[in-house]
Amino acid sequence: MLTVTDSAVPGARGALDAIVKAYDVRGIVGDGLDETVVEALAAAFVDEVGAAGGRVVVGHDMRDSSPGFAAAFARGAVARGADVLAIGLCSTDESYFASGRYDAPAAMFTASHNPAAYNGIKFSRAGAQGISLDTGLAAIRDRAGDYLADGVTAVGTPGTVTDLDVLADYAAYLRSLVDLSGIRPLKVVVDAGNGMGGLTVPAVLGEAAGLPALPLQIVPLYFELDGTFPNHEANPLEPANLVDLQRAVVEHGADLGLAFDGDADRCFVVDERGEAVTPSAVAAIVALREIARVRAAGEADVSVIHNLITSRIVPETIEQAGATPVRTRVGHSLIKDRMAQTGAVFGGEHSAHYYFRDFWGADNGMLAAMHLLAEFGSQDAPLSTLAQRFTPYALSGEINSTVADIPAAYTRIVEAFTGRADFDELDGLTVTGITAESEPFWWANIRPSNTEPLLRLNVEASDPATMTRYRDEFLALIRA
């Protein structure tokens, strides 16, 4: 059999453990992640998902290493008998679209919001289904280790590579899901962070893909695709990376601002004052729209997923709309699986990942933004007023602490709150205060990082003073 790689790579099998994470592949380019490793991962992926004789979608973001990695992946996939649909530059949710539209497994080269030195791969099974360590990623890692040790061998009938541009179809599909043509005129500042939003926003919200103009005036910030991120990191979860957008919204007198991360699958929102709108508020707004839509179509039993760190307003909103909230652990592939298992119409995470049944259960920040624009643009109040309806409680935001002995920190918390709170361990440790009906409510979640010696704390309470008091108490216990 023909050996594709020039030589086996001694000792590289162990390096895979460092870059294969819980839900994707992520690492520093040249430090455990290179084209030889990518080629082996491609061969392993094709074997694991049974794609020999079928098609595999391969897309990539604007990072300097991404085109070479995508080409290396195509070589490994073709060697193992898959026909590659090379969709080129795209957002992650655009790769999900291609996976769903062509019912083909997919590989997307991106490190999302990570700095320029990083890259990685987000894998999907056919139909944009997620892959995690528990559902195939560990097997891909192990198979890739074998190929690194022994070389990638080609099957008797290798596959082919076909270039395919799906941007126009992707934009048209999103427009078919959310009609923005009748909203009031809005001025929207969009910060693409030099990431893939610079490609997708003009196509979906503008006329770059040949679609009719919408009543939107887009003020672009950092739309130039540049994987070195010359202006700021493409991670809107960090407040420092929202400063330029907040300033521009106020300076331009805009109605709102949108910020996309590097691969444009997450979208963050600021109101007309430049104040951040919480992802939980966005999730509640979108949930209401999706519940109303499917109820109007005749669905009686409607469920919506939210992870356990979203604000209490999210399950309350879902219940008030007559639907069933489904509480889950945090995690991209896990929530995709729960979307499929439950048939949920929508899912929202605190990290601004939003999942849609009509988008193959995958997450799509652009689609969430369109729902927000549709809801906001159908009424006259400023966004700050609309958002306040869905932000009645005080949240700490996620606070990270470096902790050497995580079990000891858990023990301190349980001992301190026994008799004062209830505990559950769905994801990390959730502590819910035992309070009388007239007293302020509060809860906290303490969850370990998958990749670092960190504990992540989130606290919510009915008022800022209560939240601050419990936040500080938990931090003292965590950092003792």
N, C-alpha and C positions, 0 to 999 in steps of 0.2 A: 504493500500500500504506500502511496505517496506521502511523505512527511512534509507538511507545510512549513512549520517553524524550522529555522536553520539548525537549531540544537535544543536539547533539553536544557532547562534552567535549574541547576542544583540549588536546593534550599529555598526555592521560590514558593513551594507549597505552604510553608509556614507564613510567608508574607501575606497570603490571601486572608488569613485570619484577621489581619490588621485593617484591611480595606473592605471586607464584606461585613456590612453592618446589619442591623435588625431588619431593615426594609429596603436597603439599596447597597450599592458599592460606592465608597467615597474615600478619597485619599489624596495625598500630595503627588502631583505629576513628577515622575522620575524617582519617587521614593516608594517603591512597591507597586506603583501604577504606571505601566508603560504599554507600548503597543503589543509586545509579546504576551503580557498578561491579559490584555483585552482580547487578543485573538483566541487564547485558551478559554476565556470566559464565554466568548461567542460560541465556540464549538460545544462547550458544556451546556449552554443555554438551549441550543438547537436540540441536543440529545434529550435534555430534561423535559422540554415541552413537546417533543415529538414533531418538530417542524421539518424534518427531512422530507422532501417532496412537496412541501408547502411554502407559504410565504412568511417572511419576517420583516417588520417595519423597523427601519433604523433612522433616527433623527438626532440632531445635535444642536447645542446652543452656540453662543458667539465666543466662547473661550478659545484662546489660541491653540490649545491642544485638541479641541473637539473634532475638527475635520479629520485629522490624522487618526484619532481613536475610532471614529465612525468607519473610516476606510479599513482599519485593522479588524474591526468587528465584522464587517462585510466579508473579509477574506476568510475568517474563521467560520462564519455561518455558511458561506458558499462551499467551503471544503467539506462540511458535514451534510451537504445536500439541500440546503434551504435556498429559496429564491428571495433575494433581498429587494424590498421596496425602499429605496433610499430617498427619504423626504427632505434631506438637507436641513438648512437652518429652520428651526421651529421652536415653539414653546413646548413645555412638557404636556400641557393639556391638548395641544395640537397633535402630539404623538399619541395620546389617548384616543383622540378623534379618529386617527388613521387606524389604530388597533381595533376600534369598534366598527368603523365603516367597512373595513376589509376583513373583519373577523380573523385577525392575524396577531400573533405575539409581537411584542415590540421592545426595543431597547432605545432609551433616550440618554444621550451623553450630556450631562450637566452636573454641576455641584451646587445647583440651586442658589442659595444666598451666601455660600462660603466664599472666602477671598480668592483672588486670582490664581494663587498657586495650586488650588484644588481642582479636581474634576471627579467624575463618577458616572454611574449608570443607574437609571431607574428602569427596572424590568416590568413588563406586563405579560400576562398570558393573553390568549385571544379574547377579544371583547373587552379589552382594557381591565381585565381582572388583575388584582394585585398579587405580588409574590413577596413573601417574607421568609425569614429563616425557617419557620415552621412549615411553610407551604411550598418549598422548592428551592429557596435561595441557598440553604445549607448544602443541598445535593449539587447545585450548580458549582458552589465553591469546591466541593470535594472532587467532582469530575474535572474541574479546571486544574486542580492540583495534579491529577493524573496526567493531564495533557502537558502541563509544564514539566513534569518529570520525564515523560516519554516522547513528547512531540505530538502535534496535532496531525492526525492521519485523515486523508481525504477519502470519501466514499467513491464508489465506482462511477456514479453520475453526479458530479458537483452541480451546484445551483448556479443561478445567474443574478446579475444586479440590474435593476431598472430604476432610473431616476423618476421621481414623481413629485409634483408640486400640489400640495393639498390645501394651501392657505385660503384660496378662494372658496373651496367647498366648506372648509371649517367655518369661515366667516358667515357664509350663507346659512349654514346649519344653526349657528347661534342666533342669527337674526330670526330664524323660523321658530325658535323657542321663546324669545322675548321680543315683543313688538314695541319699539321705541319711537315709531313714526308719529304718534299722536301726543307725545309729551310736550310740555311747555319748553321754550328755548332755554338751554342751560349752558353756562360757561363752566368748563371743567378743566382744571390743571391736572396733567398726568405726568408723574415722575416715573420713567421707565428704568432709571438707574443704570443706563447703558446696557440693559438686559433685553430679553426677547420681547418685552412689551413694546419696544421701539418698532418691532415688525408687526405684531398682532393688533395693536391699538388702531393704527391707521387703516388696517384691513377691516376690522370689525365695527369700529365706531366711526370710521371715516369712509372715504370712497376709493381707497387704494386697491381694493379687490374688485372694483367695478360695481359695487352696490350703491343704491340710491343714498343721497345725503340724508343725514338725520338732523334733528333740531339741536345739535350739539356744536358748540364752539370749543374745540380742543386747544388748550395752550400746552405745548410740549416742553417737557424738561428732560434732557439727557436721553433723547431717542436714538442717538448714534450707537450702533452696536459696537461694544468695546469690552472685551473680556478682561482688560486690566482695571476696569472700574475707576476711571480717572477723577470722578467727582465725589462719589461716596460708595461704600459697599452697598450691594443690592439686597439689603436685608432690612426691610421696613419695620421689622419687629423691634429693632433698636431705635429708641427715640432720636438719637443723633442723626440717623439717616432720613428722618422725616422733616428736619428743620428747613431745608430748601423748599420743599413742597408747601409747608405751612406758611413760609414767608411769601411765596409766589401767589398762593390763594388770596391772601390779604391784599397784596400789591395790585393784583389784577381785578380785584372785586369779584372773584369767581364764586359760583354757587357751591362748589365743593372741590376736593382734590382726591385723586386716586394715586396710589403708589404700588407698583408691582415689584416682586422680587426678581432675582436674576433669570429664572426660567419661566417667569410670568404665570405660575400656577396659583400664586397667592396674591390677593389684592387687599390693601389697607386703605382706609377712608379717613379724610379729615373734613370737617364742616366749614362753613363760610367764614368762621372766625379763626380758622387754622387749628382748631382743637381736634384731637384724634377721636374718632368714633370707634367704640370697642367692637372687636369681631363678634362678640356675643350679641350686641345690638343688631349688627348686620345679619347674623344667623337668625335672630328672632323675626326680623322683617322679611327675609327671604322665606322662612318657614311658613309664615302667614300666607304669603302669595302662593306658594306651592300647594299648601293644604286647600286653599280656596279653589285653585285651578282644578285639582283632581276631584274635589267634592262636586264642583259644577259639572264634571264629566260623569258623575254617577258613582264614584267610589265611596263606600260607606266606612270601611275600616282603613284608616290612614295612620301610618306611623312615621315618625321623624327621629333621626338619630342625633344625639348630642354627646360629646365626651364629658367626663365627670368634672372637668375644670371650667366648662362654660358657666356663665352666670346663671343663678337661679331663675332669672327672667326667661331664659330659653325654655325649660320644661314648663314653666307657668304659662307662657304664651301658647305653646303647643297644646296643652290641656284645655285652655280657655277657648281654643279654636275647635275643640272637639276631636282632636287627634291624640295618638298615644306617643308619649316621649319614650325613647329607648336609650338608656344611659350605658355608655361604653367606656372602655379604656381608651387612652390616647394612642394614636398610631394610624398612619396612612393605609397600609395594607389591611390592618385589622378592621378598620371602618369600611373599607371596600367590601370585605368579606361579610360584614354585618349588613351592609346595604343589600347584598345579594340574598342573604339568609332571610331577612325580614321583609324584603320588598319595599323598604322605606322610600318615600318620595324624595327625601332630602336629608342631608346630614351636615352638621356644623361643628367645627372645632375652634377652640380658643386661639389657635395659632393662625387663623384666617384661611384654613383649608375648608372648602365648601363642596359637598358631594351631591350629585344629581342623578336620580334614577334615569332621567331622559338623556343623560350623558354616560350611559353604560355604568352607572354607579361610581364613576370616577370624579375627581375633584377638578374644579374649573373656576379660578378666580375671576376671569373675564365674565363668565356667566353670572356669578354673584354680583359683580359690579353692574351688569345690565339690569338685573332685578332691582337693585337699589335705585338706579337711575329711573326705571319705570315707575316705581312706587313714589319716589321723591318728585318726579316730574309730573305726576298726576294730581298734585295738590299744590297749594300756594305758600305754605309755611316754609321758613328756612330749615335747612337740614338739622341745625342744632335743636330745633323744637321737635322735629320728628325723632331724632336720636334720643332725646331726653325721655321720651315715653318708654323707651326700651333700655334705659340705664337708671333704674330706680335705686340701685344698691351700690355700696362702696366696695371696690375691688382693689386688691394690692398690686395686681400684676404679678408676673412670675419673678421670683427673687431666688437667685442661685447662691449656694454656699458650698465651699469646698469642705468636705467632711471625710476624714480618714476612716472612721468606724461608723458606718451607717446603721448597723443593728443597734449599737449603743445609743445612737441618737433616737431611734424609734423607741427604745426602752424608756429613755428619759421622758419622751412625750406621753407615752401610755401611762406611766406612773403619775405624771403631773395632772393628767386629765381624766383619770379613772374616777367615775362618780359624777363628773361634770359634763361628760360627752359620750356619744356613741362612736364606735369605730367600725370601719370596713376596709378591706384590703383588695378591692377590685383592681386598683392600680396604685401601687404605693400604699400609703396610709391616709385615709380620709377620716377626719375628726369633725363630728357635727355636734354642736352645743345642745345640751338638754336645757331647754328654756321654757318658761311659761308662755302662754299665747300672747300676753301683753309685753313680754320682754323682747329685746332685740335678738334677732336670730344671727347665727354665725356658723361658718364651716371653714375648714382648712384642708388642703391636700398637700402631702409631702411625698414627693416621688423621686426616685433616683434616676440620674441620667443613664442612658444605655452605653455611653462611650467614655464618660469622665467620672472622677470621684466627686460628683456633685449631688446635692439634694436640692430639688426645685420646690419652692414653697408658693402656694397660691392661697389667699385668704379672701373671703367675702363676708360682708355683714350688712345688716339693714341700715347702718349709718356709719359715717367716717370715723367717729370716735371709737365705736366698738371694733371696727376693722383694725384701726391703728393699735388698739390695746392688745388684741389677740395676735396681730402680726408681730409685734415686738416680743410678746411672750414666746411665740413659737421660734423666732429667730434666736432668742437667748438660749432656749433648750437645744436647738440644732447646733449652735456654735459653741456650746459650753465646752 
